[in-house]
Amino acid sequence: MPRRRTIGDAPRRVAPIPAFGRGSAFGTSGGSTMHRDESHGQATTVGVRSARWRVAGEGTPCLSKLGLSKFNRSTPCPSAPVRARRFLATCASVLIACLPAAPLGCATVPETGRTQFVALSPSAERSLGEAAFEEMLAGAKVITSGPEFARVQRVGQRIAEASNRRYPQACADFAWQFALIDTPEVNAWMLPGGKSGVNMGLLTVATTDDELAVVIGHEAAHAIARHGAERISRGMAAQVVFGVAAASGEVDPALVEATAVAYGALGETAFSRGEESEADHIGLLIAADAGYDPRAALEFWRKMGALGGEKPPEFLSTHPSDETRAARLAQLMPQALEVYRRAKEAGR
């Protein structure tokens, strides 16, 4: 079996992806910082599977190296790398030793007002998002031209501008990028700082720009609400361990992997139903503010629910039920339609 590859072992085989600056044209910045105010940048769901996660002859990722559940239990999986095992083994002792001095804190999710515990610092989150984005694209076939690519960039840019407009503190340092991945899986995801991937398979379900905007808005909402950072904070004490690694100026690959898992970029179910409901709420308003009809959400999620028959896609396994989601969206629709009306009056 080939040795475990780390960032920098080989040149990236990825064509440049446009980066959107704050609320305007194409930018080149690759980083972002998050804030703990009304909105919080972070990362979100569905995703492409990097080559480093594949077992020879198989097409499913292996996550047991981090002590996390495997995507497909029938797929053989190599033993955990020594570095990842040591990382997990030291979490408890480092937490006990360093927790009193760690800069922990609470934040408030926008729109819903829920208080959340986020122990991951904005700079740590930014670094992890950048590294995870590179890893996600390193083994993927990225499309950089054609009508589908243009469509993703057009809708993505408008979602980025609306996010910047509604949640300026959370998105202040986002360097929005939208990669189109050539894979039939119905999936999309977003990492800290607005680093997003959209699978070609999703475009076969989100057949209108309004529907695509609902999906990208939903993923942006996870990032703005810092749902992945919240999950890492609960499960891995990432802030404490990252602080130790950051002292030497390194980004631990184990944390990069954990980030990809927590933000759902490896196809692993990432978020709770409560967090999915928050993303529906925030994302619907973002799409409406961008000038997309929020009523498209009802049709898109209906199609997604019917896509897998008795066994919905992994993407939906912790999402609210069709009935619950439809009822919740119906409650939110008057507010979203008012935002949509004002957006149209403003020429968006």
C-alpha positions in Angstrom: 0.0 0.0 0.0 1.4 3.5 -0.9 2.5 5.5 2.0 0.1 8.1 3.4 0.4 11.3 1.4 0.4 14.6 3.2 -0.1 18.1 1.9 2.8 19.1 -0.2 4.0 15.6 -1.3 2.9 16.2 -4.9 1.8 19.2 -6.9 -1.9 19.9 -7.1 -3.5 18.6 -10.2 -6.3 21.2 -10.1 -6.9 24.1 -12.4 -7.4 27.5 -10.8 -10.8 28.1 -9.3 -12.1 31.7 -9.4 -12.1 33.4 -6.0 -14.7 36.0 -5.3 -13.7 38.9 -3.1 -16.1 40.6 -0.7 -19.2 41.4 -2.6 -17.7 42.0 -6.0 -15.7 40.6 -8.8 -13.2 37.9 -8.9 -10.5 38.0 -6.2 -7.4 36.0 -5.5 -7.2 35.9 -1.8 -7.2 32.3 -0.4 -7.9 32.8 3.3 -10.6 34.0 5.7 -11.2 34.7 9.3 -14.3 34.1 11.3 -16.0 36.2 13.9 -18.0 35.3 17.0 -20.7 37.9 16.5 -24.1 37.7 14.8 -22.7 35.4 12.1 -19.9 33.0 12.1 -18.0 31.6 9.1 -17.2 28.0 8.9 -18.1 25.1 6.7 -20.7 22.8 5.5 -22.0 19.7 3.8 -21.8 17.3 1.0 -18.6 16.4 -0.8 -16.1 15.1 -3.2 -13.9 12.2 -2.1 -10.1 12.9 -2.3 -7.8 10.3 -3.7 -6.0 10.0 -0.4 -9.1 8.5 1.1 -9.5 5.7 -1.5 -8.5 2.1 -1.1 -7.1 0.6 -4.3 -9.9 -0.7 -6.5 -12.6 1.0 -4.4 -14.4 4.3 -4.6 -15.4 5.0 -1.0 -13.5 7.0 1.6 -12.1 5.4 4.7 -12.5 7.4 7.9 -11.6 4.9 10.6 -8.1 6.4 10.8 -9.6 9.1 12.9 -11.7 6.8 15.0 -14.8 7.9 13.0 -17.3 5.8 11.2 -16.5 4.6 7.7 -18.5 5.8 4.8 -19.0 2.2 3.6 -18.5 -0.7 6.0 -18.0 -3.2 3.2 -14.9 -1.4 2.0 -11.6 -2.6 3.4 -9.7 0.0 5.3 -6.0 0.4 6.2 -4.9 0.7 9.8 -4.8 4.1 11.4 -1.6 6.1 10.7 0.6 6.5 13.7 0.3 10.3 13.6 -3.5 10.2 13.7 -3.5 7.7 16.5 -1.1 9.8 18.5 -3.2 12.9 17.9 -6.4 11.2 19.2 -4.5 9.6 22.1 -3.1 12.9 23.4 -6.4 14.9 23.1 -7.6 14.0 26.6 -4.2 14.7 28.3 -3.7 17.9 26.5 -7.2 19.0 27.2 -6.8 18.4 31.0 -3.5 20.3 31.0 -4.4 23.2 28.8 -8.2 23.8 29.0 -8.0 26.4 31.8 -5.8 28.6 29.6 -7.6 28.0 26.3 -9.5 30.9 24.8 -12.9 29.3 24.9 -16.2 31.1 24.3 -19.8 31.2 23.3 -21.3 32.6 20.1 -24.8 33.3 18.8 -26.2 31.8 15.6 -27.7 34.5 13.4 -31.5 34.6 12.8 -32.2 31.8 15.3 -30.4 33.4 18.3 -29.2 30.1 19.6 -26.1 30.2 21.8 -23.4 27.8 20.7 -20.1 26.7 22.2 -17.2 27.3 19.8 -13.7 26.5 21.1 -12.0 26.8 17.7 -10.3 30.1 17.1 -11.0 32.0 13.9 -7.4 31.7 12.7 -7.4 28.0 13.4 -10.6 27.6 11.5 -9.3 29.5 8.5 -6.1 27.5 8.3 -8.0 24.2 8.5 -10.5 25.3 5.9 -7.7 26.3 3.4 -5.8 23.0 4.0 -9.0 20.9 3.7 -10.1 22.6 0.5 -6.7 21.8 -1.1 -7.0 18.2 0.0 -10.6 17.9 -1.3 -9.6 19.1 -4.8 -6.3 17.3 -5.0 -7.8 14.0 -6.1 -10.8 15.4 -7.9 -11.5 16.2 -11.5 -12.4 19.9 -11.4 -14.3 21.5 -14.3 -13.2 25.0 -15.1 -15.2 25.9 -18.3 -18.5 25.3 -20.0 -22.1 26.3 -19.3 -22.4 24.3 -16.0 -19.2 25.9 -14.7 -20.5 29.4 -15.7 -23.8 28.6 -14.0 -22.2 27.6 -10.7 -20.0 30.7 -10.7 -22.9 33.0 -11.5 -25.2 31.7 -8.8 -22.3 31.3 -6.3 -21.2 34.9 -6.7 -24.7 36.2 -6.1 -25.0 34.0 -3.0 -21.6 35.3 -1.8 -22.7 38.9 -2.3 -25.9 38.3 -0.4 -24.1 36.6 2.4 -21.7 39.5 2.7 -24.6 42.0 2.7 -26.6 40.2 5.4 -23.8 38.9 7.6 -20.9 41.3 7.1 -19.0 40.4 10.3 -19.2 36.7 9.6 -18.1 37.0 6.0 -15.7 39.9 6.3 -12.7 37.9 5.3 -14.3 35.2 3.2 -12.5 34.4 0.0 -15.4 32.8 -1.8 -14.6 30.0 -4.3 -16.9 27.6 -6.0 -15.4 24.5 -7.5 -17.4 22.3 -9.9 -16.5 18.6 -9.4 -17.0 16.1 -12.2 -18.7 13.3 -10.2 -22.3 12.0 -10.4 -22.9 12.1 -6.7 -25.7 14.6 -5.7 -23.6 16.7 -3.3 -22.3 20.1 -2.4 -20.3 21.4 0.5 -18.6 24.5 1.9 -15.5 24.9 4.1 -14.4 27.8 6.3 -14.0 31.0 4.5 -16.4 30.2 1.7 -14.5 27.4 0.0 -17.2 25.4 -1.8 -17.5 22.4 -3.9 -20.5 21.5 -6.1 -20.8 18.1 -7.7 -22.1 17.8 -11.3 -24.6 15.3 -10.0 -26.3 18.0 -8.0 -27.1 20.0 -11.2 -29.2 17.1 -12.5 -31.6 17.7 -9.5 -31.2 21.5 -9.0 -32.3 22.1 -12.5 -33.1 25.9 -12.1 -30.9 28.7 -10.8 -33.4 29.2 -8.0 -33.0 25.7 -6.8 -29.2 25.8 -7.1 -29.2 29.0 -5.1 -31.2 27.3 -2.3 -28.5 24.6 -2.1 -25.5 26.9 -2.1 -27.3 29.3 0.3 -27.9 26.3 2.6 -24.2 25.4 2.5 -23.2 29.0 3.1 -25.5 29.1 6.1 -23.7 26.2 7.7 -20.4 28.2 7.2 -21.9 31.4 8.6 -23.3 29.6 11.6 -20.0 27.8 12.2 -21.7 24.5 12.6 -18.6 22.4 11.8 -16.4 24.4 14.2 -19.1 23.8 16.8 -19.0 20.0 16.1 -15.2 19.9 16.4 -15.4 21.9 19.6 -17.8 19.3 21.1 -16.0 16.2 19.9 -12.3 16.8 19.6 -11.2 19.8 21.7 -9.7 21.1 18.5 -8.9 24.5 19.8 -6.6 23.1 22.5 -4.8 20.6 20.3 -4.5 23.1 17.5 -3.0 25.6 19.8 -0.2 23.1 20.6 0.5 22.4 17.0 0.3 26.1 16.0 3.2 26.8 18.3 5.5 25.1 15.8 3.8 26.8 12.9 2.3 23.6 11.5 -1.2 22.5 10.6 -1.6 18.9 11.8 -3.0 16.6 9.0 -5.2 14.9 11.5 -7.0 18.1 12.2 -7.3 18.8 8.4 -9.0 15.4 8.1 -11.2 16.1 11.1 -12.2 19.4 9.5 -13.2 17.7 6.3 -15.3 15.1 8.2 -16.9 17.7 10.5 -17.9 19.9 7.6 -19.3 17.0 5.6 -16.9 17.4 2.7 -16.2 13.6 2.5 -19.8 12.6 2.2 -20.0 11.8 5.9 -23.1 13.1 7.5 -22.0 16.1 9.4 -24.8 18.1 11.0 -27.7 17.5 13.4 -31.3 18.1 12.4 -31.3 21.2 14.5 -28.3 22.6 12.6 -29.9 21.6 9.3 -33.0 23.5 10.3 -30.9 26.5 11.1 -29.2 26.2 7.7 -32.6 26.0 6.0 -33.6 29.2 7.7 -30.5 31.3 7.1 -29.9 29.8 3.6 -33.5 30.6 2.5 -33.0 34.3 3.4 -29.6 34.4 1.7 -31.1 33.0 -1.5 -34.0 35.4 -1.4 -31.6 38.4 -0.7 -29.6 37.3 -3.8 -32.8 37.7 -5.9 -33.7 34.0 -6.2 -37.3 32.8 -5.6 -37.3 31.1 -2.1 -40.3 29.0 -3.1 -37.9 26.9 -5.2 -36.8 25.4 -1.9 -40.0 23.4 -1.5 -39.6 21.8 -4.9 -35.9 21.1 -4.5 -36.2 19.4 -1.2 -39.2 17.4 -2.4 -37.1 16.1 -5.3 -34.2 15.3 -2.9 -36.5 13.4 -0.6 -37.8 11.3 -3.5 -34.4 10.7 -5.1 -33.5 7.6 -3.1 -36.9 6.0 -2.7 -37.0 4.1 0.6 -33.3 4.9 1.3 -32.6 8.6 0.8 -29.1 9.8 -0.1 -26.6 10.0 2.7 -26.8 13.7 2.4 -30.3 13.6 3.8 -29.8 11.1 6.6 -29.9 13.7 9.4 -31.9 16.3 7.6 -35.4 16.9 8.8 -38.2 14.7 7.4 -39.9 15.9 4.2 -43.0 16.8 6.3 -41.1 18.6 9.0 -39.0 20.5 6.5 -42.0 21.5 4.3 -43.8 22.8 7.4 -40.8 24.8 8.6 -40.2 26.3 5.2 -43.9 27.3 5.0 -43.5 29.1 8.3 -40.4 30.9 7.0 -41.8 31.7 3.5 -43.6 35.0 4.4 -40.3 36.4 5.8 -38.3 35.1 2.8 -40.8 36.4 0.3 -40.5 39.9 1.8 -36.7 39.7 1.5 -37.2 38.5 -2.1 -39.5 41.4 -2.9 -37.0 44.0 -1.6 -34.2 42.3 -3.5 -36.2 42.6 -6.7 -37.0 46.2 -6.0 -33.3 46.8 -5.6 -32.7 45.2 -9.1 -31.2 41.9 -7.9 
